[in-house]
Amino acid sequence: MARNDWDGRQFPHPGHRRPVIGDLLTVDRSRPIQSMLEASRGLGPIWELQVLRQRLVFVGSAALTAELCEETRFCKALPPAVAALRDYAGDGLFTAHNDEPNWQLAHELLVPAFTKSAMRSYHPTMVETASELFDYWDRQLAHGPVDVSRDMTKLTMETLTRSAFSQDFGSFRSAEPHPFVAAMVTALETGRRKGTVRTLPGGGALAWLLDRRFARHQDYVDDMLDDLIAARTGSDDQHDLLGIMLNVAHPETGERLSPVNIRYQILTFLVAGHETTSGALSFALHYLSRNPECLARARDEVDGLLGDDPTAMPEFEQVAKFRYVRRVLDESLRIWPTVPGFARGPRESTLLADEYRMDPDDYAIVSLGAVHKDPEVWEEPDRFDPDRFLPENVKKRPPHSYKPFGAGLRACIGRQFAIHEAVLVLATLVHRFDIQADPDYDLRVTERLTMLPEGFELTLRPRTRTAVPTT
Ligand code: HEM
């Protein structure tokens, strides 16, 4: 585990630090990330929290983030909360250490499966899954508002299970999630709790107890994936991610991923890819429902490209043309980065900002909630304004002031996947439905593995409109 001593230096921290527990009382267990961010206000661009035996150092300025993104000096670090997920996802892409051979191998084998042009092969699945959600909503209209985060999470999970291993979980045919999804979520929640209790005195025993109590969920998930991998072994199809992982060998070394590592990668894609995208979609819908002008602009754009039929779905090439919708997504991820931060450590001992000595076992957490609202960079940072992402405005900003998908070699491999899916869904949703939020709803954000709006409902109506000219 990283020592994170920073050469004995102390950084500003919230008041009222206590012996033994440190800053624990400033952390609200039900919304730790938001409460830590609130406690950091006024502490400057770099601050720390001591939570029991764990010391966390955060940076919140675009300037320090830019430095930490210098790939020649810094690289990804695995703080304890991420390292705890290795119990489930092993040396899969997200949780691998930088020098683990399987990271390099999996990265090189899988990058081609996530390029922009590779999205063409996932596009039909994305269209089909979104259409199923919309048909389901059509049947639900009489039953009142829909729970946006819940349904977006079903959608993104279903898109991933179909794209990753061609499994239809029937999310829109049943009120209950598929047992695999329920077991996976419980197993991960257990992982997160284990990561926390391990920092308590006697935490090892508590973690062991948690493991004993919940191990059956993880066993269920592992067994199902192992059976799936075994059933597909020997077939040469490469139509989904599992097929690619089973059948593509490294072009130079001929190496392939082992079955266990393939299981880790599948779990990684499901975990890293579903709530992150569903949160981004849900926040975007929240802001669209609160900003009628933005909604009207998004609709004009989509109507212009898709025409009059509310059930029309875009061709692959059309998705990149929804430029305003894309800006809505970018701006939502600025205000609410669904992955709230990432950790960076130095490759060799160095000085951050010419001042703070960092050794290779120190790390800083880039707090995206702060960086994306750094007043040095963002005017009126709390205001929702998609036009911040007009190309001419992006050019004016310093590099690395917007990092929702992380940095460098270990940045998000699924970025194009998430953007293609989210833009497609947002565009077709506003084309097909009128959306209305409860005017009394104040945004509340729940923290699971990622950030999601909580209790956010929309009343949907099929759109009624006169013929719209196509351009
Ligand atoms: C809006 C949606 C998404 C957001 C905001 C997001 C954000 C991120 C961030 C910030 C990282 C870097 C974490 C770090 O440095 O510790 C990351 C890594 C990763 N993401 Fe995403 N992600 C999204 C969607 C996806 C999707 C759809 C997939 C897969 C289908 C995916 C797979 C991964 C993987 C495998 C990594 C680890 C890459 C590596 O270290 O080599 N993500 N993501």
Residues whose N, C-alpha, C, O or C-beta is under 5 A from the ligand:
A	BS01	HEM	K76 L93 F94 F269 A272 G273 T276 T277 A280 T338 V339 F342 A343 K403 P404 F405 G406 L409 R410 A411 C412 I413 G414 R415 F417 A418
